[in-house]
Amino acid sequence: MPTRRGLGIAGSLDHRIVEQVARATEQAGYGSFWANDTPGGEGLASLAAAARATDGIDLGVGVIPVDRTTPDQIAARLVELGLPLGRVIVGLGSGGARTGSVELVRGAVEALKRLVPVRVYVGALGPRMTRLGVEVADGLLLSWLTPDAAREAAEFVRDAAKQAGRPTPTIATYLRLSLPEGEGRLVEEANRYAGYPAYAAHFARMGVAATETTISGTDPEIRGRLALFDGVLDEVVVRAIASDETPEAYLALVKAAGPSARQRRNRRT
């Protein structure tokens, strides 16, 4: 199957813009719409805005840190917001937990799956968290990968699933992307993440700078770079880094990174 295409935005984006972008994302044939959960913006609230403007596209949040949000709180918020649970993907991550992070995420995944009928993905950087995702989750949400690193990660996941005697979970990645006019913001985002110890270790394992895992260019250049991931993973979520916080800037990215005809036929994971 061709790699499915998703689009992601920050949870802090104005909900009026979220509605416009989500509607355009679905109309362009993307399979999913994602919102980051950040201290300055609740991803689930953004998904509620996206749900109001769409009919069938999957809605994902990536990722909710379980060191400061419990499964009970997540489940209650999903119900309170009236999100269409059959369309929802909840990404969970360890957040700032320094010890016991793998078991913390394991317990959160298992508890959330008992509480609400949603797909649950694990946000993973290293091998231990990736293996956990294979063991307990419906999918993995990886991040900051080169095409070569994506191939290695996919092979690791499939081998781990075989060893565990489990079906291979959905393998997705966030891929930061901008048009030329947004490249400054893209570089700023990459450098910010490179300053976090866990991400610095991730880039060191791959032997690349953070900016080498991003894409910036014209529409044809973007399509060419995205094609390097096609057939490698189940889904690439284009994390849109717009030049400014306007509907026009985001809609230009929706168009530039839009899925091919084959990818539009692969709307579900």
ChimeraX attribute file (.defattr): number of C-alpha atoms within 10 A of each C-alpha:
attribute: neighborCount
match mode: 1-to-1
recipient: residues
	/A:1	13
	/A:2	18
	/A:3	24
	/A:4	27
	/A:5	27
	/A:6	31
	/A:7	27
	/A:8	27
	/A:9	25
	/A:10	22
	/A:11	24
	/A:12	18
	/A:13	18
	/A:14	15
	/A:15	16
	/A:16	13
	/A:17	19
	/A:18	26
	/A:19	21
	/A:20	18
	/A:21	26
	/A:22	30
	/A:23	19
	/A:24	18
	/A:25	27
	/A:26	24
	/A:27	11
	/A:28	16
	/A:29	21
	/A:30	28
	/A:31	26
	/A:32	27
	/A:33	30
	/A:34	31
	/A:35	27
	/A:36	24
	/A:37	23
	/A:38	15
	/A:39	9
	/A:40	10
	/A:41	16
	/A:42	18
	/A:43	25
	/A:44	26
	/A:45	20
	/A:46	29
	/A:47	29
	/A:48	19
	/A:49	20
	/A:50	29
	/A:51	24
	/A:52	12
	/A:53	17
	/A:54	19
	/A:55	12
	/A:56	14
	/A:57	23
	/A:58	25
	/A:59	29
	/A:60	27
	/A:61	27
	/A:62	27
	/A:63	24
	/A:64	25
	/A:65	20
	/A:66	21
	/A:67	17
	/A:68	10
	/A:69	13
	/A:70	15
	/A:71	21
	/A:72	14
	/A:73	10
	/A:74	18
	/A:75	18
	/A:76	14
	/A:77	14
	/A:78	21
	/A:79	12
	/A:80	9
	/A:81	13
	/A:82	11
	/A:83	20
	/A:84	17
	/A:85	16
	/A:86	13
	/A:87	18
	/A:88	24
	/A:89	23
	/A:90	28
	/A:91	26
	/A:92	30
	/A:93	27
	/A:94	25
	/A:95	16
	/A:96	12
	/A:97	15
	/A:98	9
	/A:99	9
	/A:100	9
	/A:101	17
	/A:102	19
	/A:103	13
	/A:104	15
	/A:105	25
	/A:106	20
	/A:107	13
	/A:108	23
	/A:109	26
	/A:110	14
	/A:111	15
	/A:112	21
	/A:113	18
	/A:114	12
	/A:115	13
	/A:116	18
	/A:117	14
	/A:118	19
	/A:119	19
	/A:120	26
	/A:121	29
	/A:122	29
	/A:123	28
	/A:124	23
	/A:125	21
	/A:126	15
	/A:127	12
	/A:128	11
	/A:129	21
	/A:130	23
	/A:131	21
	/A:132	19
	/A:133	31
	/A:134	27
	/A:135	19
	/A:136	19
	/A:137	23
	/A:138	22
	/A:139	25
	/A:140	27
	/A:141	25
	/A:142	23
	/A:143	21
	/A:144	23
	/A:145	25
	/A:146	19
	/A:147	17
	/A:148	12
	/A:149	14
	/A:150	21
	/A:151	16
	/A:152	13
	/A:153	21
	/A:154	18
	/A:155	14
	/A:156	16
	/A:157	22
	/A:158	17
	/A:159	15
	/A:160	20
	/A:161	18
	/A:162	13
	/A:163	9
	/A:164	13
	/A:165	10
	/A:166	13
	/A:167	13
	/A:168	21
	/A:169	20
	/A:170	19
	/A:171	25
	/A:172	26
	/A:173	23
	/A:174	23
	/A:175	22
	/A:176	23
	/A:177	25
	/A:178	30
	/A:179	25
	/A:180	15
	/A:181	15
	/A:182	18
	/A:183	19
	/A:184	15
	/A:185	15
	/A:186	24
	/A:187	18
	/A:188	12
	/A:189	16
	/A:190	19
	/A:191	15
	/A:192	12
	/A:193	15
	/A:194	19
	/A:195	12
	/A:196	11
	/A:197	10
	/A:198	15
	/A:199	19
	/A:200	16
	/A:201	15
	/A:202	20
	/A:203	21
	/A:204	13
	/A:205	11
	/A:206	15
	/A:207	10
	/A:208	14
	/A:209	16
	/A:210	24
	/A:211	18
	/A:212	14
	/A:213	19
	/A:214	23
	/A:215	22
	/A:216	21
	/A:217	18
	/A:218	15
	/A:219	17
	/A:220	11
	/A:221	15
	/A:222	19
	/A:223	17
	/A:224	13
	/A:225	16
	/A:226	20
	/A:227	15
	/A:228	13
	/A:229	21
	/A:230	18
	/A:231	13
	/A:232	22
	/A:233	21
	/A:234	21
	/A:235	26
	/A:236	26
	/A:237	27
	/A:238	26
	/A:239	24
	/A:240	25
	/A:241	25
	/A:242	25
	/A:243	20
	/A:244	12
	/A:245	12
	/A:246	12
	/A:247	16
	/A:248	15
	/A:249	19
	/A:250	24
	/A:251	18
	/A:252	18
	/A:253	24
	/A:254	23
	/A:255	13
	/A:256	19
	/A:257	28
	/A:258	23
	/A:259	24
	/A:260	18
	/A:261	10
	/A:262	12
	/A:263	19
	/A:264	19
	/A:265	15
	/A:266	20
	/A:267	19
	/A:268	14
	/A:269	16
